[in-house]
Amino acid sequence: MKETIIAGLDIGSTSIRLVVGQQVKDDNQLQIIGAVSVKAKGIIKGAVKSIEDVTSSISECLEKGERLVGIPMESVWISINSPYIKCEKSRGVVAVGKSDGEISQDDVERALEAARALSVPPNYEILHVIPIKFTVDSQDDIKDPIGMTGVRLEVETLIIQGLSSQIKNLTKAVFRTGLDIEDLVLSPLAAAEAVMDSEQKELGSALVNIGLSTTSLAVFEEGELLHTAVIPIGSSHITSDIAIGLRCPINLAEKIKIKYGSASSENFNKKDEIDTSELFEDGEQEEEIGMVSKKYLAEIIEARVEEIFEKIDEEFKKIDRSGMLPGGVFLIGGGTRLHDLVNAAKKKLRLPVCLGANKKISTIIDKVNETEFLNALGLVVWGSQVMKDNTKDGFKIFGKDTVGKMTQKAKDWFSSLIP
């Protein structure tokens, strides 16, 4: 029985999480064999601020993961979740190569390569080239043109670009640990592989990942990615608002948010109060702030939560999908632990909303099913799909070559520094 190890490394602002999967080739089953997390250092708003600190955190996570599963890690799939991600549409047109007019995989690849020839800013690199739809002669909205007959093949794609400096810094930190990088994958794209099924992607739905300092989203319709964005606001902003509003230390504000936080102020009256002294552990010296109004606390949280969902709705408006996604919105990430967050999202987005859950892989490791681990789990699913046949939803995943070349350059450069 041959087995392949697939590791997904989710590098976030608050934690670095590693999920390890095992692809059993004989029965083509993917099994999750381990999941670990460590506190992240050197990452702020999804960007590397200290390569030394990030390398140290990744090494710690790697050692923890290897001790758990008993297998050394050689390569990983990495998520990227920077506010400087850009996405734009591009079209590519080619003449069908064969004399009989039958469209081959080579024609599709040439069309996608033509779509890549857009003006990319000098400080950006292409991460993904995702086909949305094809047109053969005058017949449009084709999902898979291979085998069809025509003279002219046209493709509409979504080009996702990342800031070169941030990609290089991230890859450099990973290479310093001795790991190889299989590919960089945009965070919400990876998570969607574990959370959403094909029917939901067909109907029109969105995945929203509320992290510590960023909120990322991916919108799908007719089975294809329609739009993606990263908003530089997250759950740490809610904590900061509580600290300012209650005039308390930031670590106490975080405890209050986790235990008593609610995104709906209408559930409380002015007489409902919290005794903050209950949050102090024995021997802790904290600034005493006494009793706090639950309604006032919820109003502070509600204001920031509404701002986050307003920004999300603005992204939906850019693609004319505000209130128009029947498949609904799936919320994941550490910021989803707030009470009444789903109801606040339903009210603001005017859409069906629920917490995302692992729907693709059965596992006995409960930790993997937590919303915080769905990004790393999605990376394992993504990697499994690519390794099976280098196809995703019937199409080759484009953009891997670009990132591969880029990460190889970074690796070569780093190797040249080692005596």
N, C-alpha and C positions, 0 to 999 in steps of 0.2 A: 504494500500500500504506500503510494508516494504522497507526500504532503508538502504543501507550500505555506510558508509563514507570511502573513500580510499584516503590517503594523501601520496604524493610523495615529499620527501625532498632531494633536490640536494645541497650538501655542497661543494661549489667550493672555489677556492683561492681568488676570487674577490667578489663573492656574494653568499648568501644562498637563494635559491628559493623554495617556497612551492606551489604546485598545489594540489587543493582539488577536488576530484571527488565524485559523488554520484551514487551508483549502485542501480537502481530501479529493485527490484526482480521480480515484476509482469510482466514487459515487457522486462526484461534483458538488459536494456539500460544503458550506462554509460554517465553521464552528468558531465561536468566541472562546478563547482559552485564558484570557487575562485582561484586566483593566486597572490602571493605577493613575493617581494624580499627585502632583506636588505643587507647592506654592510657586508662582512665577515671579522672577525678578528681572528687571531690566527691560520690561515691555510696558509701554504706555500707549493707550489708544491703538492697540494692534501694531505699533511700530517699535522696532528695536532701538532702545536708547543706550544700552550697554551690552556689547557683544560678550564681554567676560561673564556678566551676570546671567545672560540668557544661556550661554554655553554650560555654565555651572548648573542651572536649573534643568536643562535638557539631560545632562549627564546623570543627575540625581534621579530623574524620572526613568531614564533608561536602565539604570542599575536596579531600581525598585521593580521594574517590569521583568527584567531578566531573572531576578531572584524568584519572582512569582511563578513564571512559566517554565523556568529551567532551560531556556533556549536563548542563545546569543542573538541579538538583533543586528542585522547587516544593513538593511535599508528600510526606509519609512516613506509613507505618503504624508505630506505636510499640508496643513490648511493655511490660507492667507486671508486676513480679515482687516485690511487697512482702509481708513476713510478716503485714501487717495486712489481707490479703484475707480476706473472709468469704463463705461460700456457704451458702444455706439453701433449702429447698424451699417452694414456694408454689402454691396452686391458684386458678384463675380459672374462673368459671361465667357463661355468657351464654345468652340465648334466641336461637335461629336467626332471622335477620332476614327472610328471604324467606318469602312466604306458602306457597310449595310445599315448604318445608322443606329446600331444597338449601343446603348449607353453602358459603359463599364465602370468599375471602381476607379480606374485611372482617370476617366472623364470627371467624375465627382471630385477627385482629389485636385485636379487641375482647376476646376471651378472654384473650389474653396481656397486654393492658392491665389487665384486672381482676386478673390474677395479680401485677402490679406493685404493687398497693395493699396492700403489707404494711408493717409498722412498721419503717422504716429508721432507725437511730440518726442523730441530727442531724449528726454529723461524718462520715457515710458517704454515698457516692453509688453508684447502681446502674451497674455496668459492662456486664453482659450479662444478658439474660433468655433462657434457653435452654429450649425446649420439650422435655420428656422423652417424654410420651405424651398422647394425647387420649382422651376418652370421649364417645361420641355416644349419648344416652339411656342405656341400660344396657349398651351394648357398649363394653368398655374395651380398652386396649392398642392403640389405633389410631395409626399413624405419621403418615398424611396424611389428614385428614378432608375436604379440599376435594372437592366433587362428591358427597359422601354426603348422605343424607337423614335428618333428625332434627328434634327440637324443642329439645333441650337440649345444648349443647356445653360440655364441661369440659376443662381442660388442667392438667397437672401440669408445673411448670417448676422449673428451678434458677436462683436469683437470685444472681449474683456481685456483691459489693459491694467497693468500695475506699475507703480513707481519703481524705476530701476534700482535706485539706491536702497530702498527698503527690501526689495527682493534679494539683492546681493548681500545685505547685512544679515538677513534671515538665513540664507543658504550658508553663509560663512560660519554662523554660530552653530549650525547643524553639522557641517563638515568637520568642525573642530572636535566634535565628540567621536569622530571616526565612522559616523553613519553615512551611507549613500542616500541620495534623495531620488525616489522613483518619479515623483512629479509634485508640483505645487497645484493645489486645487482651491478655488474660491470657497470659503467656508460654508455659505448657505447652499451652494450647489452640492457639496458633499453631504451635508445634513439631510437634504431633500431625498437622497437615495435611501436613507434609512427610515424616513418618516412618512413619505408620500407614496401612494401607489399610482399606477398608470391611469386609472380612471379619474382620480383627483387632478392629475396633471392635464388630462384631456379636457375636463370641465372648465378649468380655470381656477387656480388656487395660488396661495402665497405662503412661503415659509419665512417667519420672522425670528431671528436669533437675538435676544436681548442679553448682551454681555455686561461686563463691568463698566467699560467706557465707550463701547460702540454698540450699535444696533444694526444688524445686517439683514437684508431681505432678498428673496428671489421669487419672481412671479412666473408661473407656468400657465400655458394655455395651448390646447390642441396637442398636448404631449411635449411641447418644446418650451425652452426658456424664452420668456418674453422680455424680462427686465431684471436687473440686479443693481443694488446700491448698498453703500455702507454709510450710516449716519453717525456722526461723532458724539452721540449722547447714549448713556447707559445707566445701569443701576447705581453706580458710584455717585452720579449727580443727585439721585434721590437721597442717598445718605448725607451728602454735603448740604442739601436743602434742610434736612432734619436737624443737622448740627447747628446750622445758622438760626433756624426757626426756634429751636428749643434752647439755644445757647449752651450746648453741651459738647463734650469731647467727641471726636469723630468715631472712636471705637464704641462709645456708649450709644451713639446715633445708629450705628450698624446693628447693635444688639436690639435696640428698640424697634428698628425696621423689621428685623427678622421675626421677632416674637409678636409684635403688636401691629405691624404695618398693614394698612388696608388702602386700596385704590378707590374706595367709595366712601365719601364722608356722610352720605345720606343714611347710612346704616347706624349712625350714632347720634345721641343727643348731647347737649352741653354738660350734662351731669356725669357722663361716663368718663372715668379717670383711670390712669395707670400709675401704679406705685413703682417708680424706677429703681428703688432700693432692692427690689426682688431680683434684679439682674446682676447684682454684684456678687461675685463668689467670695468665699472666706479668704480674708487676707488681702483682697484687692482694695487699693486706694483710688477711689473715683470721686469726681466732683459731684456732690449731692445736688440734684435739681428738683427733688421732691415729686409731687403729683403732677401728672401731665394729662391734659384733655385729649381723649381718644379722637374726638371730632376734629380738633385743631391739628393733630398729627395726621389724620386722614386727609385733611384739606391740603396740607403741605405736599403729601405724596401724590394726591390726585392731580394737582397742578402740573407736576413734572411728568406724570404718566400721560396726561392729556397732550402735553407738548410732544412726547415721543410718538404717540399715535397720530398726531397732526402731521408730523414730518413723514411718517409712513404713508399717510393718505396723500400727501403732496407727491410722493413718488408714484403712487397709483394714478394720480391725475395726469402725470406726464405721459402715460400710455393709455389714457382714457379708460381706466379700469376702476375708478373710485366707486365703491358700492356695487361693482359689477363682476365679482368673482364667486360664482355659485358653489365652487368647491370649498370655499372658506379659507380661513387663515389659521396656520399652525404655529403656535408659540413655543420656542425652546430657549434654553440658556439659563444661567443662574439667576437672571432678573425676573424669571417667571414665578418665583416662590412667594410673591406678594399675594395676599388675600384679595379676592374680587378683581384681579387683573383681567381675567377673561371677560367679565361683565363690562368693565371699563372699555375694553377693546371693541366689544360688540357695539356699544353705544357710539363710540367715536368713529369706527370704520364702517358701521352699518352693514356688517357682513357676519356670516357664521364664524365663530372663533372657538378654538379648543386648544388645549395643551398638546404638543406633539408627543408621539410615543413611538417606540421601536416596533415597526410592523413587518420587517423583512426577515429578521433572523431570530430563531428561538435560541435562548441562552439560559444557563442556570446561574449566571453571574448577574445578580440583581442590580448591581451598580451601573451596568451598561445601559439599563433602561431608564436611568435618571436623565432629566432633560439636559443637564450639563454635559453628559457624555455622548449625546447624539451626534455632535460634530465629528468626534473621533471615530465613532461607530460608522458613520456615513463614509469616512475616508477608507475604512476597511472594505465596505461594500463596493465603493467606487473602484478601489484597487483590484478587487476580485473580478469585477466586470471587465476591466481593461485586460487583466491577465488571461481571462478565458479566451477571448478572441479579438481583443483590441477594438471592440464595438460597444456602443452604448445607444440603446433604443434604435438599433439597426444601423447606426452610422459610426464610422471611425471617430475617435476622439481627437480632434485637431487642436493644436496648441502645445501638445506634449513635446514635439521636436524643438520648438522655440525655447521652452523652459529647460529642456534637456541640454541644449547647447549653452544656454546661459549659466546653468548650474555647473556644467562641465568647465566652463571658463573660470568660474569662481573657485572650483575645486583645484584646477591646475595652478591658478594664481596662489592659492593657499599652500599647495604642495611645494611650490617654488620657495616659499619662505622657511620651510622646515629644513634644517641642516642635515 
